[in-house]
């Protein structure tokens, strides 16, 4: 099994908090391959809107999240 995303929700808003940014940076800098190119998926618990973020070239960038039904 391969880790592809870390998911969590915020009470409001779907962008990384200061704590998220710190954790994203720490995991990226850890050198552990399982955390390289990981997608951080954050959901607004009020609206259920999702956003995805990755660290690319030492910068946090927003990416499109597409959820498909595998049926």
C-alpha positions in Angstrom: 0.0 0.0 0.0 1.3 3.5 -0.9 0.4 6.7 1.0 -0.9 9.2 -1.5 -2.7 11.8 0.6 -3.1 13.2 4.1 -6.7 14.3 4.6 -8.2 16.4 7.3 -10.9 19.0 7.7 -11.0 22.5 9.1 -14.0 24.1 10.9 -14.1 26.7 8.1 -11.8 27.2 5.2 -9.9 24.7 3.0 -6.5 26.1 2.9 -3.4 25.1 4.9 -3.2 26.7 8.4 0.2 27.7 9.9 0.3 24.3 11.7 -0.4 22.5 8.3 2.4 24.5 6.6 4.9 23.6 9.4 3.9 19.9 9.2 4.1 19.9 5.4 7.6 21.4 5.5 8.8 19.0 8.2 7.6 15.9 6.4 9.1 17.1 3.1 12.4 17.9 4.7 12.5 14.6 6.6 13.8 12.8 3.5 11.4 10.0 3.9 10.4 8.9 0.4 6.8 8.0 1.5 6.2 11.8 2.1 7.7 13.1 -1.1 5.1 14.4 -3.5 2.3 13.7 -0.9 -1.0 15.5 -1.5 -2.5 17.3 1.5 -6.3 17.3 1.1 -8.1 19.8 3.2 -11.9 20.0 3.5 -14.0 22.8 4.8 -16.4 21.0 7.2 -19.2 23.5 6.7 -19.3 23.5 2.9 -17.5 20.2 2.2 -15.3 21.9 -0.4 -11.9 20.3 -0.9 -8.6 21.7 -1.9 -5.3 19.8 -2.5 -1.8 21.1 -1.9 1.7 19.8 -2.6 5.2 21.1 -2.0 6.9 21.4 -5.3 10.4 23.0 -5.6 10.0 24.2 -1.9 6.8 26.0 -2.6 3.3 25.1 -1.5 1.1 24.9 -4.6 -2.6 24.2 -4.9 -3.6 21.3 -7.1 -7.0 20.1 -8.5 -8.6 17.3 -6.6 -10.7 14.9 -8.6 -12.6 12.1 -6.9 -13.8 9.3 -9.1 -16.1 6.4 -8.3 -14.3 3.2 -9.1 -17.5 1.3 -9.9 
